[in-house]
Amino acid sequence: MLSPQLGLTLLLVAGIASAQAPVSGRRYHRLLIHNATVVDGNGTPASGPKDIVVEDNRIADVIALDPVSLGRGAREAAQADAVIDATGKYVLPGLIDAHAHLQEERGGKPQPIEYELDIWLACGITTVRDVGSDTKRALELRRLSAEGKIAAPRLFIYPMFGRPRDAAAARAHVRELKQAGADGIKILGIDRDTMAAMEDEAHKLGLRIAHHVGVEETTAWDDIRYGTTSIEHWYGIPDAAIPEGVQNFPSSYNYNNETDRFRYAGHLWREADPARLTKVLQAMVDAHVAWVPTLDIYEASRDLQRAQTQPWFADYLHPALAEYFRPNPANHGSYFLGWTSTDETFWKENYRIWMAGLREFDRLGGLIGMGDDAGFIYQMYGFGLIRSMELHQEAGFHPIRIVEQATGNNARILGEEERLGRVRAGWMADLIVVNGNPLENLKVLYPTGVEEIRGGQAVHTGGVEWTIKDGIVYHAPELLAQVKEMVAKARTASATK
């Protein structure tokens, strides 16, 4: 006679075996992800095996598969409309890219939006904060994504604010953006008086603020004073800790010359006084100013050859983007004209000090998010976010914390922590099923996979298998195959021209 536990186990296995596998691009009323090891976005270790029950677009239940719950698991398997067998796989919250741009052209040459959207989903990115693009088009794409009419992550739109002439114009523009339906505002190159006015107006209207601080009169102290949501990249933080108040630029320096700008950006962190920097970081923590460092986007500055020869370029780099990357003063971020080994040496040191600053900010209790700013400086959409995760590990963060930074922390920066960034009942069904353990090797998140030794044999494995956004199931390898075909056709057309 079968024991009750064995009987339930066989019933569960039979239910899984007979269930329908999901079809890419569909939302199911009841979807079961079976036998997964789960990494939540809250900084806790992996646990499993677990079943995750999705009803429409929400996580209905997360069931630990112990002897007590086997009966529930068997019932869920029998009632599911589709089942993903996650045996040997890891389930994470969908990744969130907190610094991205919707781009349908590069350098004036068309690049289909599906190219970017498909790569994001194939990389397990289910939410994107767009911080500057064509606002009207971005809002339309947000609507289409929310309605499930296009394959795309959920979108949060933060239009670029510009440089208003005075406080009154700044307040008026904030109201215009709110009326248009913006989720937040991206500021860059703003004057102190107009920054004060726009932030005050934005807070009144419930709009969050991302600040790409440039070399300008505002620094992190202004973000602390006015209540910015997040500082992007890192300009403004070391600047606020320079004893002289301004970096030691040569007399020939021209900020609008990007080779100058990025060359001497590589000297910036060494000029910050460590004691002053700690005070800046502590003040950011006290004022709840988050930091989205985008560690990937400047990596070419410290190792140009690596940046130019990334393996996924072979099949997935669109020709419009490839041409945009080439050194050209007309294209933002394509500044590698006369770039030297000395420049790379300074940037290597810059990264060491920058990463130490991130660790100190974390030690003090700061909120660190993650974005990639792809589409510039040899970084591809999606791939750049996973590279950022690797660089956060280089900076000294544990992979569990890195997953939290790319999911739960980014949800907090968006103000969406009560519905995004967790594998938890009641949260939105934004999930990824990964072939491998990202806590052991973050490279398994790359959709192109990895080479591993298993049973003495070399095997190709890894990659996100399924990306579930808002309950809609996408088969990541199918999306990546579509991207490869899209790129091949674009290259043929470009060669013909």
C-alpha positions as CSV (number, residue, x, y, z in Angstrom):
1,M,0.0,0.0,0.0
2,L,1.2,3.5,-0.9
3,S,1.9,5.9,2.0
4,P,-0.3,9.0,2.0
5,Q,2.8,11.2,1.3
6,L,4.0,9.0,-1.6
7,G,0.4,9.0,-3.0
8,L,0.2,12.7,-2.9
9,T,3.7,13.0,-4.5
10,L,2.6,10.7,-7.4
11,L,-0.6,12.7,-7.8
12,L,1.4,15.9,-8.0
13,V,3.8,14.5,-10.5
14,A,1.0,13.2,-12.6
15,G,-0.8,16.5,-12.5
16,I,2.4,18.3,-13.6
17,A,3.1,15.8,-16.4
18,S,-0.4,16.1,-17.9
19,A,-0.6,19.9,-17.6
20,Q,-0.3,22.2,-20.6
21,A,3.0,24.1,-21.0
22,P,2.4,27.9,-21.5
23,V,2.3,29.5,-24.9
24,S,4.5,32.6,-25.2
25,G,2.6,35.9,-25.2
26,R,-0.5,34.6,-23.3
27,R,-1.9,35.3,-19.9
28,Y,-3.5,32.4,-18.1
29,H,-6.3,32.5,-15.5
30,R,-4.3,30.0,-13.4
31,L,-0.6,29.4,-14.0
32,L,1.5,27.2,-11.8
33,I,5.3,27.5,-11.5
34,H,6.2,24.1,-9.9
35,N,9.2,23.0,-7.8
36,A,11.2,26.3,-8.0
37,T,14.0,27.5,-5.8
38,V,13.0,31.1,-5.0
39,V,15.1,34.2,-4.5
40,D,12.9,36.9,-3.1
41,G,13.7,40.6,-3.7
42,N,13.9,41.4,0.0
43,G,17.5,40.4,0.7
44,T,16.8,36.9,2.1
45,P,18.5,33.7,1.0
46,A,17.1,31.3,-1.6
47,S,14.5,28.8,-0.4
48,G,12.6,25.9,-1.9
49,P,11.3,23.9,-3.4
50,K,8.2,26.0,-3.8
51,D,5.1,26.2,-6.0
52,I,4.0,29.7,-7.2
53,V,0.4,30.1,-8.1
54,V,-0.4,33.0,-10.5
55,E,-4.0,34.0,-11.0
56,D,-4.4,36.4,-14.0
57,N,-1.8,39.1,-13.3
58,R,-1.1,38.6,-9.5
59,I,0.7,36.1,-7.4
60,A,-2.1,34.2,-5.6
61,D,0.1,31.9,-3.4
62,V,3.6,30.7,-2.7
63,I,3.5,27.1,-1.4
64,A,6.5,25.5,0.3
65,L,6.6,21.8,-0.9
66,D,6.9,20.1,2.4
67,P,4.9,16.9,3.3
68,V,2.1,19.1,4.8
69,S,1.6,21.1,1.6
70,L,1.8,18.4,-1.0
71,G,-1.9,18.0,-1.1
72,R,-2.4,21.7,-1.8
73,G,0.3,21.4,-4.5
74,A,-1.5,18.5,-6.1
75,R,-4.8,20.4,-6.2
76,E,-3.1,23.5,-7.7
77,A,-1.5,21.3,-10.4
78,A,-4.9,19.7,-11.2
79,Q,-6.6,23.1,-11.5
80,A,-3.9,25.0,-13.4
81,D,-4.5,26.1,-17.0
82,A,-0.7,25.9,-17.7
83,V,2.3,24.7,-15.7
84,I,6.0,25.7,-15.8
85,D,8.2,22.9,-14.4
86,A,10.9,24.8,-12.6
87,T,12.7,21.8,-11.3
88,G,16.4,22.7,-11.0
89,K,15.6,26.3,-11.9
90,Y,15.5,29.5,-9.9
91,V,12.7,32.0,-9.7
92,L,13.3,35.7,-9.1
93,P,11.2,38.8,-9.2
94,G,11.3,40.4,-12.6
95,L,14.4,42.6,-12.9
96,I,13.8,46.4,-12.8
97,D,15.9,48.7,-14.9
98,A,15.8,52.0,-13.1
99,H,17.7,54.0,-15.7
100,A,16.9,53.4,-19.3
101,H,15.8,55.1,-22.5
102,L,13.2,54.2,-25.1
103,Q,15.0,54.6,-28.4
104,E,13.7,54.1,-32.0
105,E,16.7,55.7,-33.7
106,R,20.4,56.0,-33.1
107,G,22.2,58.9,-34.8
108,G,19.2,59.6,-37.0
109,K,19.0,56.0,-38.3
110,P,15.8,53.9,-37.5
111,Q,16.0,51.1,-34.9
112,P,12.7,49.3,-34.3
113,I,11.3,49.6,-30.8
114,E,10.6,45.9,-30.8
115,Y,14.4,45.3,-30.8
116,E,14.8,47.0,-27.5
117,L,11.6,45.7,-25.9
118,D,12.3,42.0,-26.9
119,I,15.8,42.2,-25.5
120,W,14.6,43.6,-22.2
121,L,12.1,40.8,-21.8
122,A,14.7,38.1,-22.9
123,C,17.0,39.4,-20.2
124,G,14.3,39.1,-17.5
125,I,13.5,42.8,-17.3
126,T,9.8,43.3,-16.5
127,T,9.9,47.0,-15.5
128,V,11.7,49.9,-16.9
129,R,12.0,53.5,-15.8
130,D,12.4,55.6,-18.9
131,V,14.4,58.7,-18.0
132,G,14.3,60.7,-21.2
133,S,12.9,59.9,-24.7
134,D,10.1,61.2,-26.9
135,T,7.6,61.8,-24.1
136,K,4.4,61.5,-26.3
137,R,5.6,58.2,-27.8
138,A,6.8,56.9,-24.5
139,L,3.4,57.5,-22.9
140,E,1.7,55.7,-25.8
141,L,4.1,52.7,-25.3
142,R,3.3,52.7,-21.6
143,R,-0.4,52.4,-22.4
144,L,0.1,49.6,-25.0
145,S,2.2,47.7,-22.5
146,A,-0.3,48.1,-19.7
147,E,-3.1,46.9,-21.9
148,G,-1.0,43.9,-23.0
149,K,-1.1,45.0,-26.7
150,I,2.7,44.8,-27.1
151,A,5.4,42.6,-25.7
152,A,7.1,45.0,-23.4
153,P,8.1,45.5,-19.8
154,R,5.8,47.8,-17.7
155,L,7.0,51.4,-18.2
156,F,7.4,54.3,-15.9
157,I,7.9,57.6,-17.8
158,Y,10.2,60.3,-16.4
159,P,10.5,63.0,-19.1
160,M,13.6,65.1,-19.4
161,F,12.8,68.4,-17.7
162,G,15.0,70.9,-19.6
163,R,16.3,74.2,-18.3
164,P,13.4,76.7,-17.5
165,R,14.2,80.4,-17.4
166,D,12.9,81.0,-13.9
167,A,11.0,79.5,-11.0
168,A,7.5,80.3,-12.4
169,A,8.4,78.6,-15.7
170,A,9.7,75.6,-13.7
171,R,6.5,75.2,-11.7
172,A,4.4,75.5,-14.8
173,H,6.4,72.9,-16.6
174,V,6.0,70.4,-13.7
175,R,2.2,70.9,-13.9
176,E,2.3,70.3,-17.6
177,L,4.1,67.0,-17.2
178,K,1.8,65.9,-14.5
179,Q,-1.2,66.7,-16.7
180,A,0.4,64.8,-19.6
181,G,0.5,61.7,-17.4
182,A,4.2,61.5,-16.4
183,D,5.2,59.2,-13.6
184,G,8.1,61.4,-12.6
185,I,10.7,63.9,-13.8
186,K,14.3,63.6,-15.0
187,I,16.5,66.7,-14.4
188,L,19.8,67.5,-16.0
189,G,21.9,70.7,-16.2
190,I,19.4,72.6,-14.0
191,D,20.1,75.9,-12.1
192,R,19.7,76.0,-8.3
193,D,16.8,78.4,-8.1
194,T,14.7,76.6,-10.7
195,M,15.6,73.2,-9.2
196,A,14.3,74.4,-5.8
197,A,11.0,75.5,-7.4
198,M,10.5,72.4,-9.6
199,E,11.2,70.0,-6.8
200,D,8.8,71.8,-4.5
201,E,6.1,71.7,-7.2
202,A,6.8,68.0,-8.0
203,H,6.5,67.0,-4.4
204,K,3.1,68.7,-4.1
205,L,1.9,66.8,-7.2
206,G,3.4,63.4,-6.1
207,L,6.0,63.2,-8.9
208,R,9.3,61.5,-8.1
209,I,12.6,63.0,-9.4
210,A,15.7,61.4,-10.9
211,H,18.7,63.8,-11.1
212,H,21.6,63.2,-13.6
213,V,23.9,65.8,-12.0
214,G,26.4,67.2,-14.4
215,V,29.2,69.6,-13.9
216,E,27.0,72.4,-12.8
217,E,26.2,74.6,-9.8
218,T,24.0,72.0,-8.2
219,T,25.6,69.0,-6.4
220,A,24.4,66.3,-4.1
221,W,23.9,68.9,-1.4
222,D,21.0,70.4,-3.4
223,D,19.5,66.9,-3.9
224,I,19.7,66.5,-0.1
225,R,18.2,69.9,0.5
226,Y,15.3,69.7,-2.0
227,G,14.4,66.0,-1.6
228,T,15.4,64.4,-4.9
229,T,14.3,60.7,-5.2
230,S,17.5,59.4,-6.7
231,I,20.9,60.6,-8.0
232,E,21.8,58.9,-11.3
233,H,25.4,57.9,-12.2
234,W,27.6,59.7,-9.7
235,Y,28.4,63.2,-10.7
236,G,27.4,65.6,-7.9
237,I,28.4,63.2,-5.1
238,P,32.2,63.4,-5.3
239,D,31.9,67.1,-6.4
240,A,30.2,67.9,-3.1
241,A,33.2,66.5,-1.3
242,I,36.0,68.4,-3.1
243,P,37.6,70.8,-0.6
244,E,38.2,73.5,-3.2
245,G,34.6,73.3,-4.4
246,V,35.5,72.6,-8.0
247,Q,37.5,69.9,-9.7
248,N,41.1,70.8,-10.8
249,F,40.3,71.1,-14.5
250,P,43.1,72.2,-16.9
251,S,42.7,75.6,-18.5
252,S,41.9,74.1,-21.9
253,Y,38.9,72.0,-20.5
254,N,35.6,72.3,-22.3
255,Y,32.6,70.5,-20.8
256,N,30.9,70.4,-24.2
257,N,33.8,68.5,-25.7
258,E,32.9,65.0,-24.6
259,T,36.5,63.6,-24.9
260,D,37.4,66.3,-22.4
261,R,34.4,65.7,-20.2
262,F,34.8,62.0,-19.9
263,R,38.6,62.1,-19.7
264,Y,38.6,64.3,-16.6
265,A,35.5,62.6,-15.2
266,G,38.0,59.8,-14.7
267,H,40.0,62.0,-12.3
268,L,37.0,63.2,-10.2
269,W,36.8,60.6,-7.4
270,R,40.5,61.0,-6.5
271,E,39.8,64.7,-5.7
272,A,37.0,64.0,-3.2
273,D,38.1,64.3,0.5
274,P,37.1,61.0,2.2
275,A,35.9,62.6,5.4
276,R,33.7,65.1,3.5
277,L,32.5,62.3,1.2
278,T,31.2,60.3,4.2
279,K,29.3,63.4,5.4
280,V,27.7,63.7,2.0
281,L,26.7,60.1,1.9
282,Q,25.3,60.2,5.5
283,A,23.3,63.3,4.5
284,M,21.9,61.5,1.5
285,V,20.8,58.6,3.7
286,D,19.2,61.0,6.2
287,A,17.3,62.7,3.4
288,H,16.3,59.4,1.8
289,V,18.1,60.2,-1.5
290,A,18.7,57.0,-3.3
291,W,21.6,56.2,-5.6
292,V,21.3,54.5,-9.1
293,P,25.0,54.3,-10.1
294,T,24.8,52.6,-13.5
295,L,28.2,51.0,-13.1
296,D,28.1,49.5,-16.5
297,I,27.8,52.6,-18.6
298,Y,31.3,54.0,-18.1
299,E,33.1,50.6,-18.2
300,A,34.5,51.3,-21.7
301,S,36.4,54.2,-20.2
302,R,38.5,51.7,-18.2
303,D,38.7,48.9,-20.8
304,L,37.8,50.0,-24.3
305,Q,38.8,46.7,-26.0
306,R,36.5,44.7,-23.7
307,A,33.6,47.0,-24.4
308,Q,34.1,46.8,-28.2
309,T,34.2,43.0,-28.3
310,Q,31.4,41.8,-26.2
311,P,30.3,38.4,-27.4
312,W,26.6,39.2,-27.9
313,F,27.5,41.9,-30.5
314,A,28.0,39.1,-33.0
315,D,24.4,38.2,-33.4
316,Y,22.4,40.8,-31.5
317,L,23.9,44.3,-32.1
318,H,21.7,46.2,-34.5
319,P,23.6,48.1,-37.2
320,A,22.1,51.4,-36.3
321,L,23.4,51.0,-32.7
322,A,26.7,49.6,-33.9
323,E,27.3,52.7,-36.0
324,Y,26.2,55.0,-33.2
325,F,28.8,53.4,-30.9
326,R,31.8,54.3,-33.2
327,P,33.8,57.3,-32.1
328,N,32.0,60.3,-33.4
329,P,31.7,63.8,-31.7
330,A,28.1,64.1,-33.1
331,N,26.9,61.1,-31.0
332,H,26.5,61.5,-27.2
333,G,28.8,59.0,-25.5
334,S,30.9,58.2,-28.5
335,Y,33.9,60.1,-27.2
336,F,36.8,57.6,-27.7
337,L,38.9,59.9,-29.9
338,G,42.6,59.8,-28.8
339,W,41.7,57.6,-25.8
340,T,44.9,56.4,-24.1
341,S,46.1,53.8,-21.7
342,T,46.7,56.6,-19.3
343,D,43.0,57.5,-19.5
344,E,42.1,53.9,-18.8
345,T,44.4,53.8,-15.8
346,F,42.8,56.9,-14.2
347,W,39.4,55.3,-14.8
348,K,40.4,52.0,-13.2
349,E,41.3,54.0,-10.1
350,N,38.1,56.0,-10.5
351,Y,36.1,52.8,-10.3
352,R,37.9,51.6,-7.2
353,I,37.1,54.8,-5.3
354,W,33.5,54.9,-6.7
355,M,32.9,51.3,-5.6
356,A,34.2,52.0,-2.2
357,G,31.9,55.0,-2.0
358,L,28.9,52.7,-2.9
359,R,29.9,50.3,-0.1
360,E,30.1,53.1,2.4
361,F,26.7,54.4,1.3
362,D,25.3,50.9,1.8
363,R,27.0,50.6,5.2
364,L,25.4,53.9,6.3
365,G,22.0,52.6,5.3
366,G,21.6,54.1,1.8
367,L,19.2,52.8,-0.8
368,I,21.1,51.6,-3.9
369,G,19.2,50.8,-7.1
370,M,20.4,49.7,-10.5
371,G,20.1,50.8,-14.1
372,D,22.2,50.5,-17.2
373,D,21.7,53.6,-19.4
374,A,22.1,51.4,-22.4
375,G,22.1,52.6,-26.0
376,F,25.2,54.6,-25.3
377,I,29.0,53.8,-24.8
378,Y,28.9,50.2,-26.1
379,Q,26.2,49.0,-23.8
380,M,23.3,47.0,-25.2
381,Y,19.8,47.1,-23.7
382,G,19.2,44.4,-21.0
383,F,22.7,43.0,-21.3
384,G,23.9,46.2,-19.6
385,L,21.8,45.7,-16.6
386,I,23.2,42.2,-16.1
387,R,26.7,43.6,-16.5
388,S,25.8,46.2,-13.8
389,M,24.9,43.3,-11.5
390,E,28.3,41.7,-12.1
391,L,30.0,45.1,-11.4
392,H,28.0,45.4,-8.1
393,Q,29.6,42.1,-7.2
394,E,33.0,43.4,-8.1
395,A,32.2,46.4,-5.8
396,G,31.8,43.9,-2.9
397,F,28.1,43.2,-2.7
398,H,26.8,39.7,-2.0
399,P,24.7,38.3,-4.9
400,I,21.6,38.2,-2.6
401,R,21.9,41.9,-2.1
402,I,22.5,42.5,-5.8
403,V,19.2,40.7,-6.7
404,E,17.6,43.0,-4.0
405,Q,19.1,46.1,-5.6
406,A,17.8,45.1,-9.1
407,T,14.3,44.2,-7.8
408,G,13.1,45.3,-4.4
409,N,15.3,48.4,-4.1
410,N,14.3,49.6,-7.5
411,A,10.7,49.1,-6.7
412,R,11.2,51.3,-3.6
413,I,12.8,54.0,-5.8
414,L,9.7,53.9,-8.0
415,G,7.4,54.0,-5.0
416,E,6.0,50.6,-6.0
417,E,7.4,48.4,-3.2
418,E,3.9,47.2,-2.2
419,R,3.2,45.6,-5.6
420,L,6.6,45.1,-7.4
421,G,9.9,43.5,-6.7
422,R,8.9,40.5,-4.6
423,V,7.9,36.9,-5.0
424,R,5.0,37.3,-2.5
425,A,1.3,36.6,-2.5
426,G,-0.6,39.7,-3.5
427,W,2.2,41.2,-5.6
428,M,2.1,41.6,-9.3
429,A,3.0,38.5,-11.3
430,D,6.3,39.9,-12.5
431,L,8.7,36.8,-12.3
432,I,11.5,35.2,-14.1
433,V,12.4,31.5,-14.3
434,V,16.2,31.1,-14.7
435,N,18.2,28.1,-16.0
436,G,20.7,28.0,-13.2
437,N,21.6,29.6,-9.9
438,P,22.3,33.3,-10.3
439,L,23.6,33.5,-6.7
440,E,26.5,31.2,-7.8
441,N,27.0,32.8,-11.2
442,L,25.3,36.0,-12.3
443,K,26.2,35.2,-15.9
444,V,23.4,32.7,-16.0
445,L,21.1,35.7,-16.4
446,Y,22.5,36.6,-19.8
447,P,20.1,35.3,-22.4
448,T,23.0,34.0,-24.4
449,G,23.7,31.5,-21.6
450,V,27.0,30.1,-20.3
451,E,29.3,27.1,-20.8
452,E,29.5,24.8,-17.8
453,I,30.9,21.3,-16.9
454,R,28.2,18.9,-15.9
455,G,28.9,15.2,-15.4
456,G,32.3,15.7,-17.0
457,Q,30.8,17.1,-20.1
458,A,30.8,20.7,-21.4
459,V,27.2,21.9,-21.8
460,H,25.6,25.2,-22.8
461,T,23.1,26.3,-20.2
462,G,21.8,29.3,-18.4
463,G,19.6,32.2,-19.6
464,V,16.2,33.2,-18.5
465,E,13.7,30.6,-19.7
466,W,10.5,32.4,-18.9
467,T,9.8,36.0,-18.3
468,I,6.4,36.7,-16.8
469,K,5.2,40.3,-16.8
470,D,1.8,41.3,-15.4
471,G,0.9,37.6,-15.7
472,I,1.7,37.4,-19.4
473,V,4.2,34.6,-20.0
474,Y,7.0,35.1,-22.5
475,H,9.4,32.4,-23.6
476,A,12.8,34.2,-23.5
477,P,14.6,32.1,-26.1
478,E,11.8,32.8,-28.6
479,L,12.2,36.5,-28.0
480,L,16.0,36.3,-28.5
481,A,15.5,34.4,-31.7
482,Q,13.3,37.2,-33.0
483,V,16.0,39.7,-32.1
484,K,18.6,37.7,-34.0
485,E,16.4,37.5,-37.1
486,M,15.6,41.3,-36.8
487,V,19.4,42.1,-36.6
488,A,20.2,39.8,-39.5
489,K,17.6,41.4,-41.8
490,A,18.8,44.9,-40.8
491,R,22.4,44.0,-41.6
492,T,21.4,42.6,-45.0
493,A,19.4,45.8,-45.7
494,S,22.3,48.0,-44.6
495,A,24.8,46.1,-46.7
496,T,22.6,46.3,-49.7
497,K,22.4,50.1,-49.3
